[in-house]
Amino acid sequence: MSGPVVVGVDGSASSLAAVEVAAREARLREAELRIVHAFGWPAAHVPPGVAPWTRSEKGLEAMVEGTLAEAERRAYACAPEVVTSRSVVVGEPLMVLEIESRTAALAVVGSRGLGGFGGLLLGSTAVHLAAHGHCPLMVVREHPEPAGPVVLAVDGSPAGEAAVGFAFAEAALRSAPLLALHVWNTWSERAYDGPGDPLSSVVVDIDELREAEQRLLDETLSPWRARFPQVAVEPRLVRSRIRPALIDASREAQLLVAGARGRGGFTGLLLGSVSQALLHHAHCPVTVVRGTE
């Protein structure tokens, strides 16, 4: 794996929790940790000639330095052997972190920063990066179960193949088991999420559909199991509503991995409804991996 682990910080409790997770990820990968703080100017324009960071505002300097110092302290406490660098950039956090993701192995952010409204569970930065970032994005949510598995949301789509590879590699790095969960129903291709299957067995041959979904799960995992023989894999086929089943599985997981957009996604959307639901409601950190569009 190449490139640093990049973590965005803004001084919020959520972003500082993300720093701790990012430091551990950097240690697992033997990678550099890059702590990035971005801020916009009040007029939403960078004054001409301003470098990525200027110390002309003493109050701002103290605030930024305090944020970075605390972030570095948290990182060192979690992974003292990791080489850490810092970057302060004038600009919108969305764009700054998107640019940083171009050379990163992994980007890590908290689920909500200082700029979030009280009623929002997920900050706009996380949603934007999940849809537009150039590397896998890990959103730190709640407290993971340390001994739990890495849970992979298997959808069988070509775009989801990158998520499968990431989940296997992450399980290997963590020496953790991998739970490969494929949730299906009679409208699986549309990621149906109503109160129950909309079609009955009179219209759909349930046994035939179940067998087809099992083949999809087995065929998706087979090449990766050969590539990562050290990873203990539990394939699990579940007939249920997709989003609730994955959110429930996250309760006992240390990480949940999903593709950005799976089967049934609309072509113009970069982030599917299932991925968005996981980012908002999962009970453990979630990594969204974009595939080749």
Secondary structure per residue as TSV (DSSP state, phi and psi in degrees):
chain	resnum	aa	ss	phi	psi
A	1	M	-	360.0	135.1
A	2	S	-	-118.1	161.4
A	3	G	S	88.8	157.9
A	4	P	-	-80.2	168.0
A	5	V	E	-92.1	122.1
A	6	V	E	-104.6	133.0
A	7	V	E	-127.9	132.6
A	8	G	E	-90.8	132.1
A	9	V	-	-127.2	144.4
A	10	D	-	-136.8	9.6
A	11	G	S	91.7	-9.7
A	12	S	S	-72.5	158.9
A	13	A	H	-60.9	-35.9
A	14	S	H	-64.6	-42.4
A	15	S	H	-71.9	-32.3
A	16	L	H	-70.0	-34.8
A	17	A	H	-64.2	-35.9
A	18	A	H	-65.0	-36.2
A	19	V	H	-60.3	-43.5
A	20	E	H	-63.0	-43.6
A	21	V	H	-64.9	-43.3
A	22	A	H	-62.7	-38.4
A	23	A	H	-62.3	-41.4
A	24	R	H	-66.8	-38.5
A	25	E	H	-65.0	-39.8
A	26	A	H	-63.7	-40.1
A	27	R	H	-63.2	-43.2
A	28	L	H	-60.2	-37.9
A	29	R	H	-89.6	-5.5
A	30	E	T	54.1	45.0
A	31	A	-	-115.2	165.2
A	32	E	-	-75.3	148.0
A	33	L	E	-103.5	126.5
A	34	R	E	-115.1	114.6
A	35	I	E	-94.8	122.4
A	36	V	E	-119.6	128.2
A	37	H	E	-121.4	124.5
A	38	A	E	-121.5	143.3
A	39	F	E	-145.2	146.0
A	40	G	-	-97.3	152.3
A	41	W	-	-78.5	151.3
A	42	P	T	-52.7	-37.8
A	43	A	T	-84.4	4.5
A	44	A	S	66.0	16.3
A	45	H	S	-131.4	140.1
A	46	V	-	-83.3	126.0
A	47	P	-	-58.3	145.2
A	48	P	T	-55.7	135.6
A	49	G	T	83.1	-1.4
A	50	V	-	-75.8	129.5
A	51	A	-	-75.9	175.8
A	52	P	S	-50.6	-28.3
A	53	W	-	-150.5	131.0
A	54	T	-	-125.8	145.6
A	55	R	-	-101.0	26.4
A	56	S	-	-70.9	-24.0
A	57	E	-	-104.6	109.1
A	58	K	H	-64.9	-40.9
A	59	G	H	-63.9	-40.9
A	60	L	H	-66.8	-39.5
A	61	E	H	-60.6	-44.6
A	62	A	H	-62.9	-40.6
A	63	M	H	-65.0	-47.5
A	64	V	H	-65.1	-45.7
A	65	E	H	-63.0	-37.5
A	66	G	H	-65.2	-40.4
A	67	T	H	-63.3	-45.8
A	68	L	H	-68.5	-38.8
A	69	A	H	-62.5	-42.4
A	70	E	H	-66.7	-39.0
A	71	A	H	-63.5	-44.1
A	72	E	H	-65.7	-36.6
A	73	R	H	-63.0	-43.4
A	74	R	H	-63.2	-42.5
A	75	A	H	-64.2	-44.1
A	76	Y	H	-64.9	-37.8
A	77	A	H	-64.3	-33.1
A	78	C	H	-85.4	-37.0
A	79	A	-	-148.3	77.5
A	80	P	T	-63.0	-21.8
A	81	E	T	-81.9	-9.4
A	82	V	S	-80.3	131.7
A	83	V	-	-74.3	126.5
A	84	T	E	-120.9	136.8
A	85	S	E	-127.4	162.1
A	86	R	E	-127.9	152.2
A	87	S	E	-143.9	129.4
A	88	V	E	-116.6	123.2
A	89	V	E	-129.3	134.7
A	90	V	E	-81.0	120.1
A	91	G	S	158.8	169.2
A	92	E	-	-69.6	132.0
A	93	P	H	-53.7	-36.5
A	94	L	H	-56.4	-50.4
A	95	M	H	-74.8	-38.6
A	96	V	H	-60.3	-48.2
A	97	L	H	-71.6	-30.8
A	98	E	H	-63.1	-42.7
A	99	I	H	-64.9	-43.4
A	100	E	H	-59.8	-34.4
A	101	S	G	-66.7	-17.0
A	102	R	G	-65.7	-27.1
A	103	T	G	-116.6	9.7
A	104	A	-	-96.2	152.9
A	105	A	S	-82.6	-29.3
A	106	L	E	-158.5	138.6
A	107	A	E	-111.3	139.7
A	108	V	E	-129.0	132.0
A	109	V	E	-138.8	161.3
A	110	G	E	-79.2	166.1
A	111	S	S	-74.3	-22.0
A	112	R	-	-158.5	133.6
A	113	G	-	-103.2	-168.3
A	114	L	T	-67.6	-25.5
A	115	G	T	-85.1	-1.4
A	116	G	S	-75.8	147.2
A	117	F	-	-78.4	149.8
A	118	G	T	-55.2	-33.1
A	119	G	T	-83.9	-6.8
A	120	L	-	-93.5	130.4
A	121	L	S	-84.6	-20.4
A	122	L	S	-135.3	131.7
A	123	G	-	-70.5	154.6
A	124	S	H	-65.3	-28.8
A	125	T	H	-61.0	-44.5
A	126	A	H	-64.4	-44.8
A	127	V	H	-63.2	-44.2
A	128	H	H	-62.3	-45.7
A	129	L	H	-66.4	-36.6
A	130	A	H	-61.3	-34.2
A	131	A	H	-87.7	-31.3
A	132	H	H	-122.8	-5.0
A	133	G	-	-68.6	163.1
A	134	H	S	-106.0	8.9
A	135	C	S	-146.2	167.3
A	136	P	-	-56.6	142.2
A	137	L	E	-114.2	126.5
A	138	M	E	-106.6	121.6
A	139	V	E	-105.0	121.9
A	140	V	E	-85.9	116.6
A	141	R	-	-127.8	134.4
A	142	E	S	49.0	-157.5
A	143	H	-	-112.3	117.8
A	144	P	-	-69.2	160.3
A	145	E	-	-85.6	108.1
A	146	P	T	-56.6	-36.0
A	147	A	T	-93.1	2.9
A	148	G	S	-77.1	171.2
A	149	P	-	-81.8	166.7
A	150	V	E	-82.6	123.9
A	151	V	E	-99.8	127.6
A	152	L	E	-109.6	125.3
A	153	A	E	-85.1	106.4
A	154	V	-	-92.6	124.6
A	155	D	-	-119.3	-10.1
A	156	G	-	77.6	5.2
A	157	S	-	-82.7	152.2
A	158	P	G	-58.0	-38.0
A	159	A	G	-67.1	-24.3
A	160	G	G	-82.2	-5.5
A	161	E	H	-62.1	-36.2
A	162	A	H	-63.4	-35.9
A	163	A	H	-67.7	-36.7
A	164	V	H	-62.3	-48.3
A	165	G	H	-61.6	-41.1
A	166	F	H	-63.1	-43.1
A	167	A	H	-64.0	-42.0
A	168	F	H	-63.7	-44.9
A	169	A	H	-64.1	-39.8
A	170	E	H	-66.6	-41.6
A	171	A	H	-61.8	-39.8
A	172	A	H	-64.8	-43.2
A	173	L	H	-61.8	-37.0
A	174	R	H	-89.1	-5.5
A	175	S	T	54.0	42.9
A	176	A	-	-114.2	153.1
A	177	P	-	-71.4	158.4
A	178	L	E	-117.0	122.5
A	179	L	E	-99.4	109.4
A	180	A	E	-95.3	104.5
A	181	L	E	-105.9	119.4
A	182	H	E	-115.6	113.0
A	183	V	E	-99.6	131.3
A	184	W	E	-136.3	160.5
A	185	N	-	-157.1	-173.7
A	186	T	T	-72.1	-9.1
A	187	W	T	-122.2	35.2
A	188	S	G	-53.9	-36.4
A	189	E	G	-66.2	-18.1
A	190	R	G	-107.4	10.2
A	191	A	T	51.3	47.0
A	192	Y	-	-57.4	139.3
A	193	D	-	-138.4	37.1
A	194	G	S	-85.5	-170.4
A	195	P	S	-68.8	-15.7
A	196	G	S	-173.0	178.7
A	197	D	-	-61.3	130.8
A	198	P	S	-75.5	-21.0
A	199	L	S	-112.5	141.2
A	200	S	-	-92.6	173.7
A	201	S	T	-68.3	-12.0
A	202	V	T	-67.9	-33.2
A	203	V	T	-94.2	-37.3
A	204	V	S	-116.7	135.6
A	205	D	-	-79.3	100.8
A	206	I	H	-62.0	-42.7
A	207	D	H	-63.0	-41.3
A	208	E	H	-66.4	-40.4
A	209	L	H	-66.4	-41.4
A	210	R	H	-60.7	-43.3
A	211	E	H	-63.2	-40.0
A	212	A	H	-64.8	-40.4
A	213	E	H	-68.6	-34.0
A	214	Q	H	-66.4	-41.0
A	215	R	H	-62.2	-42.2
A	216	L	H	-59.6	-44.6
A	217	L	H	-62.4	-47.7
A	218	D	H	-63.3	-42.9
A	219	E	H	-69.5	-32.3
A	220	T	H	-66.8	-40.6
A	221	L	H	-83.0	-29.2
A	222	S	H	-50.7	-54.1
A	223	P	H	-64.9	-30.7
A	224	W	H	-78.5	-30.5
A	225	R	H	-65.1	-36.7
A	226	A	H	-68.7	-34.6
A	227	R	H	-76.9	-28.6
A	228	F	-	-125.2	68.3
A	229	P	T	-64.7	-19.5
A	230	Q	T	-77.1	-12.2
A	231	V	S	-90.0	123.9
A	232	A	-	-79.5	118.8
A	233	V	E	-111.9	132.2
A	234	E	E	-114.7	102.6
A	235	P	E	-75.8	134.7
A	236	R	E	-136.6	122.0
A	237	L	E	-104.0	123.7
A	238	V	E	-129.9	127.0
A	239	R	E	-91.1	111.2
A	240	S	S	-169.2	179.5
A	241	R	-	-73.8	138.9
A	242	I	H	-69.8	-54.5
A	243	R	H	-63.6	-49.7
A	244	P	H	-60.6	-35.9
A	245	A	H	-65.8	-41.2
A	246	L	H	-71.0	-40.0
A	247	I	H	-63.6	-40.7
A	248	D	H	-63.5	-40.4
A	249	A	H	-64.3	-26.7
A	250	S	G	-70.9	-14.5
A	251	R	G	-62.4	-33.0
A	252	E	G	-114.1	19.9
A	253	A	-	-104.1	156.1
A	254	Q	S	-93.5	-17.0
A	255	L	E	-163.1	142.3
A	256	L	E	-118.0	129.3
A	257	V	E	-118.2	132.6
A	258	A	E	-143.9	155.5
A	259	G	E	-76.3	160.8
A	260	A	S	-70.4	-34.9
A	261	R	S	-153.3	120.8
A	262	G	-	-105.8	-154.0
A	263	R	T	-60.7	139.3
A	264	G	T	87.1	-3.4
A	265	G	-	-71.6	148.6
A	266	F	-	-75.4	140.3
A	267	T	T	-56.7	-38.0
A	268	G	T	-79.6	-6.4
A	269	L	-	-95.1	131.7
A	270	L	S	-91.0	-16.2
A	271	L	S	-134.3	118.9
A	272	G	-	-76.2	166.0
A	273	S	H	-66.9	-34.0
A	274	V	H	-66.7	-45.4
A	275	S	H	-61.9	-41.2
A	276	Q	H	-64.3	-39.9
A	277	A	H	-62.7	-39.4
A	278	L	H	-66.9	-41.1
A	279	L	H	-62.6	-32.0
A	280	H	H	-85.4	-31.8
A	281	H	H	-129.0	-1.9
A	282	A	-	-65.2	156.9
A	283	H	S	-100.8	11.2
A	284	C	S	-148.1	170.9
A	285	P	-	-56.2	144.9
A	286	V	E	-122.8	132.3
A	287	T	E	-111.9	124.0
A	288	V	E	-103.7	127.3
A	289	V	E	-117.8	119.2
A	290	R	-	-82.4	135.1
A	291	G	-	-92.9	-174.1
A	292	T	-	-75.1	123.5
A	293	E	-	-78.7	360.0
